[in-house]
Amino acid sequence: MTTFAAGRLVSQTPHNALPAFVLSALLVLAPALVARQLVGTPPGLAPGLVGLLEWTICVASAATSGRPVTSTTVVGSEPLAADPHKRITSMVVDFPPNAFTPEHHHEADLYVYVLEGTIRSQLGGQKVETYAKGQSFYEPDGSTHLFAENASTAQPARILAVFVHRDGARLMVFH
């Protein structure tokens, strides 16, 4: 707090308030910033990195929406035989009831197959779509995914996400 005393500006802010504020900001912003850097790391490089990558994606989406978040499990990542500079990476994404993923894009072509439940999704320039178990959709490399969410507030949903990407591409870039 700042006041005037004896004709001059006087700060009454405790000396430890600024560090607490900075720490709070870092706790809120760091997951999204870390996710932007780590998501493009090819999943097969280091076993511990895959878990960190999955945790970071979840924490970053939680920090932005306040709703339950998805969890991801990398199930495979292999180089393409026809182009050794590209990979195919597959992940199972679990959506708890009411889970939400905010606006993002992928530096990859993405094919999504709904394994369980119902997902509501919207790509930039398109209408909101709802996909149930057994349905699929495609996202071209670089398209903006405005949101993805579990359509149910009571039942979980699960998708298989298959990315085709160049080495070093970021698989999830939050906006």
N, C-alpha and C positions, 0 to 999 in steps of 0.2 A: 504494500500500500504506500502511496506517495501523498504527502501533505505539504502545505506551506507553513513554515515556522520562522518568525522574525524576518519576514520578507524574502525567504529563500526556499527553494525546493528541498524537502528532506525525505529520504527513503526510509520507510519503516519495514521493509521486507526483511525477514529473517535471512541470515547468511546461508542457511542450508536449504532455502526454498527453491532457488534456481536449480541446484543439482537434483532435487527431487522431481522437479518438473521435467528436466532433461531425461532423467531415468524413466519417468512415466511415458514420455514420448517415444523413447527407444523401445520400451516394452510393447507398445502398440504398433509401431511402424516396422520394427526389425523383422518380424516374420515375413511380411510382404516383400521387403527389400531382399531378404535372403532367398526367398522363393524365386524372385526374378532372376537371381544369379545361378541358383542350383538346379532349377527345373530342367535346363537344357543339358545337364551332364548325363551322358549315356549311362543308363542304369547298371550295366554289367561291370563297370569299372572297379568298384569297391563295395563289398557286401554291406558295410556300415553306412555307406553313402545312400543306398537305396532307401533304408529306413528313415534317414534324415530327410531325404527328398520327400517321401510320403508325408512325414510329420509336418514339414514346412508348408506343403500345399494345403494341408488341413488347417493349420494355425492361421495362415494368411487369409483363407476364406472366412474363418471364424471372426477374425479381427474386423472384417469389413461389413459383415451382415448381422451379427448378433444371433443368428439362427444356428441350429446344429449343422455340422459340416460333414463332408464326405471323408471316407478313408480309402486309400488306394493300396493295392498290392500288385507289384510288378510280377507278371507271370512269365515273361520272356523278353529277350532283346537279342536279335541276331543281325549280322550284316546281310544285305541282299546279294545273292549270287550274281545277278545281272549288273549291279553297280556297287562295288565295295565301299563307296563313300556314303552310301545310304543304309539305313537300318529299318527293321520292323520291330516295334516294341508294343507289347500288349500288357494291359493293366485291367484288373477287376476293380471297379469303383463301387463302393457301398454307400448308399444314401440312407441314413437313418430317417425315421419319420420327420417330415418338415425340413429336411436338409436343403441347403441352398449353396450354389456356387455363383459368385458375382461375375461381372463382365470380364472377359479374357479372350485371348486368341492362342492358337497353337502354331508353332513354326513347323507344321507337319500336315499332311493329309490325314484325316481321321475318319475311321469307320466305327460306328457305335451300334452295338446289339444289346437290347434290353433282355437281361436274364431273368429278372424278377421285378414285380411291381410296375409302377407307372411313373414316367419321367416327363416333366414339362420343360420345354426348351425353346429358345428363340435365337436365331442368327440375325445379324444386322440386315435390315432391309426386307426381312421376311416376317410373317405372322407367327404368333406363338403356336407351337405344335405340341401335341401330347402323344407319347409313344408308350405302348403297353408291352408286356412280356411277349417276346417273339418278333417284335418289330425292330427296325433298324433305321439309321440315318447316316448321312455323310456330311462332313465339314471340309471344304477345300482349304488348303494351306493358306494361312493369313486371314481367313474370314473372322469377323468379330462375333463371338458367342456372347450375346447380351446377358444370358443367365441360363442356368440349368437347376432344376429343383425336383425333389420328390413331390409328386402331386398329392400324396397322402400324408395326413398328420398322424396316422395311426400305424401304418404298415411300412416296413423298409422296402427299398428298391435296390437293384444291383444291375450294373451294366458291364459289358466287356468293351473296352476302348482299345482299338488297334491303330497305332500311329505308324505312318511311313514317313521317315524324316532323314535329313542329311546328318552326318556326324556333327555333334556339337550344337544341334538345334535345341531351343528351349521348348519343351513340350507343353508348358502352361505359363502364359505371361498375363498376369493380372493388370488391369488398367486402372 
